[in-house]
């Protein structure tokens, strides 16, 4: 009797682990999608627009935010103030070579980027790009669901009770629904942000 109880406890623990792992992977998928959505500019200056820029800091490739302060004094300007004046040139070069579509200017103290207002056509393209990113996120979430359900089926073959397996699959589906609703909500906000002039 004790052996059966221990076996059942072990199966339930493994089921809990599968659920936790699926939730963690879905959460990471959301985090990744959010960072990708943040890179899509909405016509308003945002420090995230230059997040991926790496600067040659005395021969070492260094992220921009580790050699300068990046802020947005107004809706159409990104101001970058290097911690060392000698970095003005390398920062300007790094932004130009990052191919972000910006023309940085250097006034001897700051590197400034003027973010031009978006055309209607460009806004529509950016919404499509954001929707594509959202769709990729949903596919990843569904893949997490599929992987978790396959693991639950393996547990059933190893002796997990059918009702426990069904409960596990229902929990995985609830997680899937919840995370897909989260990314849909983020997309709605991003679309409004892009289309608002």
C-alpha positions as CSV (number, residue, x, y, z in Angstrom):
1,X,0.0,0.0,0.0
2,X,2.8,2.4,1.0
3,X,4.6,1.6,-2.3
4,X,1.5,2.5,-4.4
5,X,1.1,5.7,-2.5
6,X,4.8,6.7,-3.0
7,X,4.5,5.9,-6.7
8,X,1.4,8.1,-7.0
9,X,3.1,10.9,-5.2
10,X,6.1,10.6,-7.5
11,X,3.9,10.7,-10.6
12,X,2.1,13.8,-9.3
13,X,5.4,15.5,-8.6
14,X,6.6,14.8,-12.1
15,X,3.3,16.2,-13.5
16,X,3.8,19.3,-11.4
17,X,7.3,19.7,-12.8
18,X,6.0,19.4,-16.4
19,X,3.4,22.1,-15.6
20,X,6.0,24.4,-14.0
21,X,8.4,24.0,-16.8
22,X,5.8,24.8,-19.4
23,X,4.8,27.9,-17.5
24,X,8.4,29.0,-17.3
25,X,9.0,28.5,-21.0
26,X,5.8,30.3,-22.0
27,X,6.8,33.2,-19.7
28,X,10.2,33.4,-21.4
29,X,8.5,33.4,-24.8
30,X,6.4,36.4,-23.7
31,X,9.5,38.2,-22.4
32,X,11.3,37.7,-25.7
33,X,8.3,38.9,-27.7
34,X,7.9,42.0,-25.5
35,X,11.6,42.9,-26.1
36,X,11.1,42.4,-29.9
37,X,7.9,44.5,-29.8
38,X,9.7,47.3,-27.9
39,X,12.3,47.5,-30.7
40,X,9.5,48.3,-33.2
41,X,9.4,52.1,-33.2
42,X,6.1,53.8,-32.9
43,X,7.2,57.2,-34.2
44,X,8.0,58.3,-30.6
45,X,11.6,58.4,-29.5
46,X,12.5,55.5,-27.1
47,X,15.9,54.5,-25.7
48,X,15.0,50.9,-26.7
49,X,15.5,51.9,-30.3
50,X,19.3,51.9,-29.9
51,X,19.4,49.0,-27.4
52,X,21.1,46.6,-29.8
53,X,23.9,49.1,-30.7
54,X,27.4,48.0,-29.8
55,X,30.3,50.5,-29.6
56,X,34.0,49.9,-30.1
57,X,35.2,50.8,-26.7
58,X,39.0,50.7,-27.0
59,X,38.9,47.5,-29.0
60,X,36.1,45.8,-27.1
61,X,32.6,45.5,-28.5
62,X,30.5,47.1,-25.7
63,X,26.7,47.7,-25.5
64,X,25.9,51.4,-25.9
65,X,24.2,51.7,-22.5
66,X,27.5,50.7,-20.9
67,X,29.5,53.7,-22.3
68,X,26.8,56.4,-22.3
69,X,23.5,57.7,-20.9
70,X,20.6,57.3,-23.3
71,X,17.5,59.3,-22.8
72,X,14.7,61.0,-24.7
73,X,14.4,64.7,-23.9
74,X,11.3,64.9,-26.2
75,X,9.1,62.7,-28.3
76,X,11.3,63.1,-31.4
77,X,14.9,63.0,-30.0
78,X,17.1,60.4,-28.5
79,X,20.1,62.1,-26.7
80,X,23.2,60.0,-26.0
81,X,25.7,61.4,-23.6
82,X,28.9,59.4,-23.4
83,X,30.8,59.1,-20.1
84,X,34.0,60.0,-22.0
85,X,34.0,62.7,-24.7
86,X,36.4,60.6,-26.8
87,X,33.5,58.1,-27.3
88,X,31.4,60.6,-29.3
89,X,32.9,59.5,-32.6
90,X,32.7,55.8,-32.0
91,X,29.1,56.0,-30.7
92,X,28.1,58.0,-33.8
93,X,29.8,55.4,-36.1
94,X,28.2,52.5,-34.2
95,X,24.7,54.0,-34.6
96,X,25.3,54.6,-38.4
97,X,26.7,51.1,-38.9
98,X,23.9,49.4,-36.9
99,X,21.7,50.4,-39.9
100,X,18.7,51.5,-37.9
101,X,17.8,54.2,-40.4
102,X,18.9,57.1,-38.2
103,X,21.3,59.9,-39.0
104,X,23.1,60.7,-35.7
105,X,24.6,64.2,-35.2
106,X,27.3,65.1,-32.7
107,X,27.4,68.5,-31.0
108,X,30.6,67.9,-29.0
109,X,28.7,66.9,-25.9
110,X,25.8,64.7,-27.1
111,X,25.1,62.4,-30.0
112,X,21.5,63.3,-31.0
113,X,19.1,61.3,-33.1
114,X,16.1,62.9,-34.6
115,X,13.3,60.4,-34.9
116,X,11.2,61.5,-37.9
117,X,7.4,61.1,-37.7
118,X,6.2,57.9,-39.5
119,X,4.3,57.9,-42.8
120,X,1.0,56.1,-42.9
121,X,2.5,53.4,-45.1
122,X,5.4,52.9,-42.6
123,X,2.9,52.6,-39.7
124,X,1.0,49.9,-41.6
125,X,4.2,48.0,-42.2
126,X,5.2,48.3,-38.5
127,X,1.8,46.9,-37.4
128,X,2.4,44.0,-39.8
129,X,5.8,43.5,-38.3
130,X,4.4,43.6,-34.7
131,X,1.6,41.1,-35.7
132,X,4.2,38.8,-37.1
133,X,6.2,38.9,-33.9
134,X,3.0,38.2,-31.9
135,X,2.2,35.3,-34.1
136,X,5.7,33.8,-33.7
137,X,5.2,34.1,-29.9
138,X,1.8,32.3,-30.1
139,X,3.4,29.5,-32.1
140,X,6.1,29.1,-29.5
141,X,3.5,29.0,-26.7
142,X,1.6,26.3,-28.6
143,X,4.8,24.4,-29.0
144,X,5.3,24.5,-25.3
145,X,1.8,23.1,-24.8
146,X,2.5,20.3,-27.3
147,X,5.7,19.4,-25.6
148,X,4.1,19.4,-22.1
149,X,1.2,17.3,-23.3
150,X,3.6,14.7,-24.9
151,X,5.5,14.5,-21.5
152,X,2.1,13.9,-19.8
153,X,1.3,11.1,-22.2
154,X,4.7,9.5,-21.4
155,X,3.8,9.7,-17.7
156,X,0.5,8.0,-18.4
157,X,2.4,5.1,-20.1
158,X,4.6,5.0,-16.9
159,X,1.4,4.6,-14.8
160,X,0.0,8.1,-14.2
161,X,-3.7,7.9,-13.5
162,X,-5.9,9.0,-16.5
163,X,-7.8,11.6,-14.5
164,X,-4.6,13.1,-13.2
165,X,-3.3,13.2,-16.8
166,X,-6.5,14.9,-18.0
167,X,-6.2,17.5,-15.1
168,X,-2.6,18.1,-16.1
169,X,-3.6,18.7,-19.8
170,X,-6.4,21.0,-18.7
171,X,-3.9,23.0,-16.6
172,X,-1.5,23.2,-19.6
173,X,-4.4,24.5,-21.8
174,X,-5.3,27.1,-19.1
175,X,-1.7,28.3,-19.2
176,X,-1.7,28.4,-23.0
177,X,-4.9,30.5,-23.0
178,X,-3.6,32.8,-20.3
179,X,-0.3,33.5,-22.1
180,X,-1.9,33.9,-25.5
181,X,-4.3,36.5,-24.0
182,X,-1.3,38.3,-22.5
183,X,0.5,38.6,-25.9
184,X,-2.8,39.6,-27.6
185,X,-3.1,42.4,-25.1
186,X,0.4,43.6,-25.7
187,X,-0.2,43.6,-29.4
188,X,-3.4,45.7,-29.0
189,X,-1.4,48.3,-27.0
190,X,1.5,48.2,-29.6
191,X,-0.9,48.7,-32.5
192,X,-2.5,51.7,-30.8
193,X,1.0,53.1,-30.1
194,X,2.1,52.7,-33.7
195,X,-1.1,54.1,-35.3
196,X,-1.5,57.1,-32.9
197,X,0.0,60.1,-34.5
